[in-house]
C-alpha cells in the first residue's frame, strides 16, 4: 500500500467511540467500537489510533467528529453536550500530541455530509444539504463542492428552526424546534404520550415494552404495527416541513437524509418527500432531489477522515 494512503476516522458520541481505518478512496478497511469516558478520551483515542495503524501502511491524518459546535479556524470545540469545558478547549492540541498525527476536529453532521458528498449519496453532486436525524438533528451545507460552515463555523443547524411556535422548549432555549418533535428521543416521548392518552393505541406492541426506543418504533412500523407506522409518518411530516424550508431557502440540488431515524427507510422517506412537496415553493421543489444517505453508521467516520485528508 502506498505511503500516506491510510486515514483514521473517529466519531465520539456520549459513551461510545466509533473508529475506522480508511483508505484514500473512502473505503473502510477496519472498524472499532469501544466505551469511552471524557476524562480518558485522549489516551483512548491514541491507543485506538495505534491499534488501527498497526494494520500496516502509513496513516497520514485523523479526523474526529463530535456533536456540537466546532470552529475549525481556531480548532476549538465551542459547545458539545458530551464534553466538559476544560477538555473542549484543548482537545485538538492534546489529540495531536498524543497520536502524533495531523488532527482535524469537525461537527458530526458536517463530517457525515462530507462523507456522503465524497463517496456516498452525494457523489457527483455540486450542491447538497445534509440532515442528520438521530439523538439530535444537525445539518450541513456543501456549495460548489466545498463545505460551507458560515461565519463562525456553525452553519446548518436545521434542528433549531421553529416548527411549532407554541411547542416544547428545546435545549437551545427556543420553543418548538424541529429537534423537539423529530429527533429519536422526541419520537419516543410523543409515542409514550399518545399511548397514555389514546385507548385505540393500546393494541400496539410498543405498549408491552416500557423501555422502547426510536429503533423499536421503526421496527414495529416495518412489522405492520399501525400505531408505530402512524408515529413514523407523523415524524416524516415534521421533517418534511423542515426540508421544505431548506428547499425554499437554498434552491439546493440534493438533500440527503441520514442518521439513525432514517433506518425506517421508505416508511419515513416517503412522508418527508410528500410533506416537502406540499409545503415548498414548487419550482424549487422540482429542482431538488431528496434521498436517503448510503453510508449508514460509517458516514461520520468516513467523512471525518476525508476532511482530514483534504485539509492537508
N, C-alpha and C positions, 0 to 999 in steps of 0.2 A: 504494500500500500504506500502511495506516495507521501512524502513528507508534508506535514501540515494539512492532511486530508481529513482529520478527525476533529469533532467538536463534541462538547458536552452541553446538554440542555437540562435544566432543573426547574422544578415547579414546587414552590413551598406554599402550602395552604393548610392552616390550622395545625393539626398534629401530624401531618404527613409530608414527606419529601418524596417526590417522584423525580427520577433522574434517568437519562438515556444517553447512550453513546451513539453519535450520529455522524454519518459521512458527509462529505461536502455537497452531496446531491440531496440531502434531507432524508436519507434512508435510515431508519432506526436499526442499529446493529445489536443493541443490548439494552435492557431496561432494569431499573432497580426501584424498589419502593421500601420505605422504612419510616417508622415512627420517629418524630423529631421534636426537640424542645428548643424554644428560642434561646435559652441560656447556653446550650451546647451546639447551636446551629453551625457556627463557623467550623468547629472541629469535625462535625459530622459531614458537612459538605466537602471538606478537604479529604476526609477518609473515603467518601464515596467517589470523589473525582479520581483519587489514586487507584481505587479498585477498577473503575471503568477504564482508566488509561492503561492499566496493566495488560489489557487485551492485546496490545501491540499497535504499532503505528505511532503517529506523533499528534498529540492533542494540541491544538493551537489556541483555543479560547473556550470560555464557559459563559453560557447565557443563563440568567437566573430570573424567572418570572414569579412575581408575587402579587397578591391582591392589594390594592392601594394606589396611592399617587406617587409617581416617581419622576423626579426632574433629572433627565439624562444629561442635561448640560452641566449640572453640578454633581451628578452621581449620588444624589441624596434621596432617600426614601422619605417623603414628606409626611404621608399618612399611610398606615397599614394597621388594620384591626388586630392582626396576629403578632405584631412586633412591638415591644416596649420602645420608648423614645431613645434610650441610650444605645440600643442595638441598631435602630434605624439609621442614626446619624453617621455611624462609622462602618456600616455593613460593607460597602464597596471596598474600602481600604483593607478591611480585615480579611475579606474573602480573597482579594488579590494577593495579599501577603501569605495567607495560609495555603493557597493552592499553587501559587507560582504561575498562574495563568492570567491572561488578559480577561477581565470580567466585565460583562455588560448586565446591568440590572434593569428590568423593564416591568411595567404593569402587565398583569397576566393576560388581560384582554388584548392589549397591543401585541404581545408576543404571539398569542393564538391567531390573531388576524394576519400577522406576518407569515406565520406558518402556512395558513390556508392560501394566502396570496402566492407564496413561492411554490408550494408543492401540493396544495390541496384544491378545494373547490374554486378558488380564485385564480388558479393558474391560467395565464393567458389574458387576464383582465388588466385594465389600467387603473380603474377607479372602483373601489369597493368600500362598503361599510360592513363591519363585522359586529355581531351582537352575541355576547356570551351569556347564557341564561343558566345559572346554577344556584349556588347558595346566595349569590347576589346577581346583579345584572350589570355587565360592563359593555363598553363599545369601543370601537376603534375605526379610524378613518385612514384609508390609503388613497392618495390622489396622485395621479401621474406616476404611479409606481413607487411612491415614497410614503412612508408612514408620516401622517400629519398629526402632531400632538398638541398644537396650539401654542400660545404664548409662554405658558409655564410648564407644558408637558402633560396637561390634564384633560385634553380634548377627548370627546367621545363618551362622556358619562351619561349615556342614554337611560340608564336605570333610574336617573333622578329627574327625568322630565315628568311633569304632572299629568296624571291620568284622571284623577278624581280630586277636585279641589276640596271636597269635604271628607276625604278618606282618612286612613290611618296616618299617624305620624311616622315618618321614616327616620332611620338612623342619622340621616344627613341634617335633620331638623325641619325639613319641609313636610308637607302633608300630601298624601295621595300620589306618591311617586310610583312609577311603573314597578319598581322593585318591591313595593308593599303588596302587590297583587299577583305578580307573575314569577317571582323567584321560587326556588324549591321550598324553603320554609313557609312562604306565603301560600303556596298551593296546599300544603298540609294544614295550615291554620284555617284556610277557607273551607277545606273539606271537613275538618272537625266541627266547625261552626254549623255547617249545613247538616251534618249527621245528627247534631244535638237538637236542632230545631225543626227538622223535616222528617216526619214519620215515614214518608214514602221512600226515604233513602235507607231505611233500616235493613232492607234485603241486601244491601251492598256488602260484599265480603270485607271491605275495608273496616266495617264496624266490628268485625271479630278480632281485629288487631289494634290494640290501643296505642301501639308504638309504630304505626305505619309511617312510611316516608314518601317523598315525591316519586321515588323509583317504584314503590308499591302501587301508587295511584296509576302510573303509566302501565305497569304490568297488568293490573286488573282491567284497565281500559282495553289493552290488547286482547285480553281474555273474554271481552264482551260484557263486562260489568257496566250497566247503563249509567250508574251514578258516577263511577270513575271516568267514564267517557265524557259525561257532561262537564266534569271539573276540568278535564284536559281541554275540551273545546272552548270553555269559557276563558281559560288561561290563554289559549291561542288568540282569542278576540282581543284580550288586553294587549298582548304582544303586537298583534296586527295594528292596533291603534298607534302604538309607538313607532312601528315600522312605517306607517303612513306619514307620520311627521318627518321621519328621516327622508323619505322619498320626496316629499314636498320641499324640504329644505335644501337637499343636495342634488336632486336630479341625478342620482348615482347610477352607475352601470349595473352593479350587482350588490345585493345584500345577502350576506352569508350568516346563517344562524347556527351557533354551536353551544356547547355546554351540556351538562347532564340532563336538563329538562328536554332537550331535543332527542333524547333516546326514545321518546314516544313516537318518533318517526312521522309518517304521514298523518297520524291522528291529531298531531298538533300543527304540523306544517300547513296542512290544507286550510284550517280555520284562520291561521295567520295570514295566508295569502288572500283568502276571501274577505277578511276584515280590512286588510290594507287596500284591496281593490275598491271596497265600498267607501273608504274614507279619504283616499289620496286623490290629488288632482290627476285626472285620468291621463293626460298626455305624459305626465311624469311617471305614473304607474306603468304605462305601456312600454316605457323605455328601460324599466328596471326588471332584472331577473332576481327572484327570491328563491334561495336554495339552502339546503342544509349543508353544514360542513362535512368534510370527508375524513378528517384526521382523528376525530374522536378524542380519546384521552391523551393522545400524543401531540395535540395541537400546540399546547403551551411549551412543552419541552423542545419540540422541533422548531417552533417559531423563535424561541429564545436563542437557540443555537444558531439559527440562520441570521438573526440580528447581530449576534456576536461575530459571526463570520464576516458580515457585510460592513461592520463598523471598523474593520481594520484599515 
